[in-house]
């Protein structure tokens, strides 16, 4: 398949610049298969699940991963933490990166907090940085790395965290989880459904567009994931598994495919993928020509386009701070 098959018209005025308040007031497009989708709100999710259903969330927390530093020569460097390689070593994006060399010291104020060890051997466009201070010190003055299409400053950086967030590790939020509130979770549980968690650390592919036309030539970057054995056991016993976000779906499908509950995954979910766990997917609306749209196609086929056309016609708020959709791969 070609990435050009996953293009659509996204009016710029529909790209949400600020999160919805309250969180669960976001709109929800409900997939009804071949019939016209329903228009609701996130609070309706409690009426769309029931006994035996398992709602699986990604509990990763976003790091204040955008850090402004300088070189010993005085030049400014902005780094974006992407992936932890070992205790002190990170894969990063750097700007400007053209003159960064192995051994370049990185300073915060007058203190050296790390140095460049070289370009990432697996990706010539990123670097590896070794920190000589604890991570909480290195990121003390860091910024939450909002996507580039969000230009409005975030007044409360906790608003880019989900209520499920635990260990700080990700370079971006699992945005479908941003719509949940304790009130909504209580209503879901009152309906007889249960909540379970996984972790997938959101990394480089969130920031990198697809640059090839043929999807066979696209290489997914690996991301760390963890699926508790109890979560996978409950998935096997569930009536339906509702994955909250593409990251939760990718973690669950990776664990089921490989049999490994912890590790790294470069699973590219695309047409022909044999879904082993996920029945429904709650997800935000995604950028044109993205691997996330390719995943949506793998779940619901060509009707993804009709759902997106409906969303645009009905002025849904799009992308990270936008509204949500509930997709059902079993819908006819």
Rosetta blueprint (number, residue, H / E / L):
1 X L
2 X E
3 X H
4 X H
5 X H
6 X H
7 X L
8 X L
9 X L
10 X L
11 X L
12 X H
13 X H
14 X H
15 X E
16 X L
17 X L
18 X L
19 X L
20 X L
21 X L
22 X L
23 X H
24 X H
25 X H
26 X L
27 X E
28 X E
29 X E
30 X E
31 X L
32 X L
33 X L
34 X L
35 X L
36 X L
37 X L
38 X E
39 X E
40 X E
41 X E
42 X H
43 X H
44 X H
45 X H
46 X H
47 X H
48 X H
49 X L
50 X L
51 X L
52 X L
53 X E
54 X E
55 X E
56 X E
57 X E
58 X E
59 X L
60 X L
61 X E
62 X E
63 X L
64 X L
65 X L
66 X E
67 X E
68 X E
69 X E
70 X E
71 X E
72 X L
73 X L
74 X L
75 X L
76 X E
77 X E
78 X E
79 X E
80 X E
81 X E
82 X E
83 X E
84 X E
85 X L
86 X L
87 X L
88 X L
89 X E
90 X E
91 X E
92 X E
93 X E
94 X E
95 X E
96 X L
97 X L
98 X L
99 X L
100 X L
101 X L
102 X L
103 X L
104 X L
105 X E
106 X E
107 X E
108 X E
109 X L
110 X L
111 X E
112 X E
113 X E
114 X E
115 X E
116 X E
117 X E
118 X E
119 X E
120 X L
121 X L
122 X L
123 X L
124 X L
125 X L
126 X L
127 X E
128 X E
129 X E
130 X E
131 X E
132 X L
133 X L
134 X L
135 X H
136 X H
137 X H
138 X H
139 X L
140 X L
141 X L
142 X L
143 X E
144 X L
145 X L
146 X L
147 X L
148 X L
149 X L
150 X L
151 X L
152 X L
153 X L
154 X L
155 X L
156 X L
157 X H
158 X H
159 X H
160 X H
161 X L
162 X L
163 X L
164 X L
165 X L
166 X L
167 X L
168 X E
169 X E
170 X E
171 X L
172 X L
173 X L
174 X L
175 X H
176 X H
177 X H
178 X H
179 X H
180 X L
181 X L
182 X H
183 X H
184 X H
185 X H
186 X H
187 X H
188 X H
189 X H
190 X H
191 X L
192 X L
193 X L
194 X E
195 X E
196 X E
197 X E
198 X E
199 X E
200 X E
201 X L
202 X L
203 X L
204 X H
205 X H
206 X H
207 X L
208 X L
209 X L
210 X L
211 X L
212 X L
213 X L
214 X E
215 X H
216 X H
217 X H
218 X L
219 X L
220 X L
221 X L
222 X L
223 X E
224 X E
225 X E
226 X E
227 X L
228 X L
229 X H
230 X H
231 X H
232 X H
233 X H
234 X H
235 X H
236 X H
237 X H
238 X L
239 X L
240 X E
241 X E
242 X E
243 X E
244 X E
245 X L
246 X H
247 X H
248 X H
249 X H
250 X H
251 X H
252 X H
253 X H
254 X H
255 X H
256 X H
257 X H
258 X H
259 X L
260 X L
261 X L
262 X E
263 X E
264 X E
265 X E
266 X L
267 X L
268 X L
269 X L
270 X L
271 X L
272 X L
273 X L
274 X L
275 X L
276 X L
277 X L
278 X L
279 X L
280 X E
281 X E
282 X E
283 X E
284 X E
285 X L
286 X L
287 X L
288 X L
289 X L
290 X L
291 X H
292 X H
293 X H
294 X H
295 X H
296 X H
297 X H
298 X H
299 X H
300 X H
301 X L
302 X L
303 X H
304 X H
305 X H
306 X H
307 X H
308 X H
309 X H
310 X H
311 X H
312 X H
313 X H
314 X L
315 X L
316 X L
317 X L
318 X E
319 X L
320 X L
321 X L
322 X L
323 X L
324 X E
325 X E
326 X E
327 X E
328 X E
329 X L
330 X L
331 X L
332 X L
